[in-house]
Amino acid sequence: MLPSSKSSAVALAILQDWCRWMGVNAQCSVLILGIPDDCEEEEFQEALQAALRPLGRYRVICKVFRRELGAKVALVEFAGNVDQHLIPQEIPNNRGPWTVMFPIFLHRDVDEGGGAGEKGVSGKTRVSISDVEVAGVIGAVGGSCRCR
């Protein structure tokens, strides 16, 4: 079940704050929402491994109950490059799916005036866009994250 726009905005803020506070690369991280408060560690790990293992190595940075979301959330960081198109939007569980959210970092070339040395080979300046819409946060748009 996908979260509402308000929940999505809160979740994105949690993801970005946690990544900043813990020194984690937000481009390589996902936030898993809707984990039941009584979910045992074994149940959590089994569901996570089934959904994320095909994407490569990852580690659970933090898992806590968030009152504003009414459930546990987990911050997960991937160890290598991950094609965001392959990240599942939900993790199946016998008590209902958990939503997976991640920021979309789009990169595009734009023509900009600037001094020597600011432009790439194409004569265009590389601009990173990280202001995303909620639809992009849940994986409607994708790309490849560049980790480490």
C-alpha beads as a LAMMPS data file, in Angstrom:
LAMMPS data file: protein, C-alpha beads

148 atoms
147 bonds

1 atom types
1 bond types

-500.0 500.0 xlo xhi
-500.0 500.0 ylo yhi
-500.0 500.0 zlo zhi

Masses

1 110.0

Atoms # bond

1 1 1 0.000 0.000 0.000
2 1 1 1.532 3.292 -1.093
3 1 1 1.579 6.091 1.456
4 1 1 -0.386 9.325 1.121
5 1 1 1.331 12.472 -0.146
6 1 1 1.689 13.748 3.423
7 1 1 3.192 10.458 4.626
8 1 1 5.464 10.402 1.581
9 1 1 6.752 13.881 2.365
10 1 1 7.380 12.909 6.003
11 1 1 9.124 9.706 4.898
12 1 1 11.340 11.562 2.435
13 1 1 12.293 14.044 5.161
14 1 1 13.123 11.146 7.511
15 1 1 15.247 9.500 4.827
16 1 1 17.177 12.662 4.014
17 1 1 17.671 13.572 7.698
18 1 1 18.835 10.088 8.672
19 1 1 21.269 9.940 5.781
20 1 1 22.695 13.324 6.716
21 1 1 22.934 12.504 10.437
22 1 1 24.495 9.088 9.934
23 1 1 26.833 9.980 7.087
24 1 1 25.015 7.661 4.686
25 1 1 24.854 8.268 0.937
26 1 1 21.208 9.149 0.213
27 1 1 21.663 8.128 -3.431
28 1 1 22.279 4.564 -2.290
29 1 1 19.674 4.343 0.444
30 1 1 16.049 3.366 0.769
31 1 1 13.509 3.826 3.534
32 1 1 11.207 0.914 4.221
33 1 1 7.820 1.943 5.641
34 1 1 4.959 0.075 7.249
35 1 1 6.879 -2.560 9.170
36 1 1 4.525 -3.753 11.930
37 1 1 5.640 -2.782 15.431
38 1 1 5.530 -6.417 16.529
39 1 1 7.572 -7.657 13.535
40 1 1 10.297 -9.984 14.811
41 1 1 13.870 -9.567 13.563
42 1 1 13.823 -12.941 11.783
43 1 1 10.626 -12.059 9.891
44 1 1 12.105 -8.668 8.965
45 1 1 15.410 -10.123 7.733
46 1 1 13.725 -12.874 5.692
47 1 1 11.464 -10.410 3.880
48 1 1 14.322 -7.987 3.305
49 1 1 16.669 -10.650 1.936
50 1 1 14.054 -12.020 -0.443
51 1 1 13.385 -8.553 -1.877
52 1 1 16.815 -6.883 -1.791
53 1 1 19.417 -9.637 -2.106
54 1 1 19.139 -9.690 -5.939
55 1 1 20.228 -6.018 -5.927
56 1 1 23.565 -6.714 -4.233
57 1 1 25.062 -6.074 -0.822
58 1 1 23.170 -3.851 1.595
59 1 1 23.097 -3.087 5.306
60 1 1 20.333 -2.026 7.656
61 1 1 21.467 1.251 9.200
62 1 1 18.582 1.816 11.587
63 1 1 15.113 0.465 12.347
64 1 1 12.776 2.320 14.724
65 1 1 9.104 3.000 15.393
66 1 1 8.006 6.408 14.049
67 1 1 4.887 7.734 15.731
68 1 1 4.096 10.159 12.877
69 1 1 3.944 7.211 10.458
70 1 1 2.352 4.757 12.899
71 1 1 4.801 1.932 12.185
72 1 1 8.442 0.940 12.181
73 1 1 10.684 2.241 9.418
74 1 1 14.109 1.016 8.389
75 1 1 16.964 2.822 6.653
76 1 1 18.879 0.539 4.292
77 1 1 22.051 1.436 2.379
78 1 1 23.326 -0.446 -0.669
79 1 1 27.058 -1.115 -0.935
80 1 1 27.392 -0.636 -4.696
81 1 1 25.713 0.794 -7.757
82 1 1 22.026 -0.038 -7.960
83 1 1 19.738 0.626 -10.887
84 1 1 16.800 2.405 -9.262
85 1 1 14.447 0.786 -11.782
86 1 1 15.189 -2.554 -10.074
87 1 1 14.415 -1.418 -6.523
88 1 1 11.008 -2.838 -5.592
89 1 1 8.310 -0.346 -4.626
90 1 1 7.045 -2.811 -2.041
91 1 1 8.452 -5.681 -0.010
92 1 1 5.933 -8.519 0.277
93 1 1 5.146 -9.790 3.754
94 1 1 2.505 -12.194 5.021
95 1 1 0.920 -9.317 7.013
96 1 1 0.849 -6.863 4.120
97 1 1 3.478 -5.216 1.925
98 1 1 6.026 -2.699 3.192
99 1 1 6.562 0.399 1.060
100 1 1 10.067 1.158 -0.216
101 1 1 10.886 4.816 -0.787
102 1 1 14.018 6.434 -2.165
103 1 1 14.991 9.848 -3.457
104 1 1 15.410 10.230 -7.186
105 1 1 18.522 12.081 -8.188
106 1 1 18.206 13.228 -11.774
107 1 1 21.204 14.516 -13.669
108 1 1 20.895 16.568 -16.797
109 1 1 23.044 18.826 -18.879
110 1 1 21.912 22.401 -19.319
111 1 1 23.377 25.361 -21.118
112 1 1 24.581 27.911 -18.605
113 1 1 26.883 30.832 -18.813
114 1 1 29.964 30.500 -16.685
115 1 1 33.635 30.877 -16.443
116 1 1 36.284 28.674 -17.991
117 1 1 36.574 25.293 -16.385
118 1 1 32.931 25.095 -15.307
119 1 1 31.719 23.411 -18.469
120 1 1 32.160 19.818 -19.450
121 1 1 33.396 18.396 -22.736
122 1 1 29.998 19.017 -24.345
123 1 1 30.174 22.703 -23.446
124 1 1 27.310 22.219 -21.018
125 1 1 27.398 22.448 -17.259
126 1 1 26.369 19.400 -15.274
127 1 1 23.514 20.212 -12.912
128 1 1 22.254 17.846 -10.245
129 1 1 18.574 18.042 -9.423
130 1 1 17.508 16.524 -6.126
131 1 1 14.223 18.354 -5.549
132 1 1 11.787 15.585 -6.356
133 1 1 8.066 15.151 -6.464
134 1 1 6.473 12.521 -4.259
135 1 1 5.776 10.340 -7.313
136 1 1 9.506 10.242 -7.981
137 1 1 10.245 9.359 -4.395
138 1 1 8.462 6.042 -4.661
139 1 1 10.311 5.017 -7.747
140 1 1 8.203 6.243 -10.647
141 1 1 11.369 7.680 -12.163
142 1 1 14.741 6.025 -11.970
143 1 1 18.379 6.048 -12.726
144 1 1 21.513 4.500 -11.390
145 1 1 22.817 5.495 -8.016
146 1 1 26.532 6.059 -7.696
147 1 1 27.793 4.708 -4.402
148 1 1 31.267 5.063 -2.952

Bonds

1 1 1 2
2 1 2 3
3 1 3 4
4 1 4 5
5 1 5 6
6 1 6 7
7 1 7 8
8 1 8 9
9 1 9 10
10 1 10 11
11 1 11 12
12 1 12 13
13 1 13 14
14 1 14 15
15 1 15 16
16 1 16 17
17 1 17 18
18 1 18 19
19 1 19 20
20 1 20 21
21 1 21 22
22 1 22 23
23 1 23 24
24 1 24 25
25 1 25 26
26 1 26 27
27 1 27 28
28 1 28 29
29 1 29 30
30 1 30 31
31 1 31 32
32 1 32 33
33 1 33 34
34 1 34 35
35 1 35 36
36 1 36 37
37 1 37 38
38 1 38 39
39 1 39 40
40 1 40 41
41 1 41 42
42 1 42 43
43 1 43 44
44 1 44 45
45 1 45 46
46 1 46 47
47 1 47 48
48 1 48 49
49 1 49 50
50 1 50 51
51 1 51 52
52 1 52 53
53 1 53 54
54 1 54 55
55 1 55 56
56 1 56 57
57 1 57 58
58 1 58 59
59 1 59 60
60 1 60 61
61 1 61 62
62 1 62 63
63 1 63 64
64 1 64 65
65 1 65 66
66 1 66 67
67 1 67 68
68 1 68 69
69 1 69 70
70 1 70 71
71 1 71 72
72 1 72 73
73 1 73 74
74 1 74 75
75 1 75 76
76 1 76 77
77 1 77 78
78 1 78 79
79 1 79 80
80 1 80 81
81 1 81 82
82 1 82 83
83 1 83 84
84 1 84 85
85 1 85 86
86 1 86 87
87 1 87 88
88 1 88 89
89 1 89 90
90 1 90 91
91 1 91 92
92 1 92 93
93 1 93 94
94 1 94 95
95 1 95 96
96 1 96 97
97 1 97 98
98 1 98 99
99 1 99 100
100 1 100 101
101 1 101 102
102 1 102 103
103 1 103 104
104 1 104 105
105 1 105 106
106 1 106 107
107 1 107 108
108 1 108 109
109 1 109 110
110 1 110 111
111 1 111 112
112 1 112 113
113 1 113 114
114 1 114 115
115 1 115 116
116 1 116 117
117 1 117 118
118 1 118 119
119 1 119 120
120 1 120 121
121 1 121 122
122 1 122 123
123 1 123 124
124 1 124 125
125 1 125 126
126 1 126 127
127 1 127 128
128 1 128 129
129 1 129 130
130 1 130 131
131 1 131 132
132 1 132 133
133 1 133 134
134 1 134 135
135 1 135 136
136 1 136 137
137 1 137 138
138 1 138 139
139 1 139 140
140 1 140 141
141 1 141 142
142 1 142 143
143 1 143 144
144 1 144 145
145 1 145 146
146 1 146 147
147 1 147 148
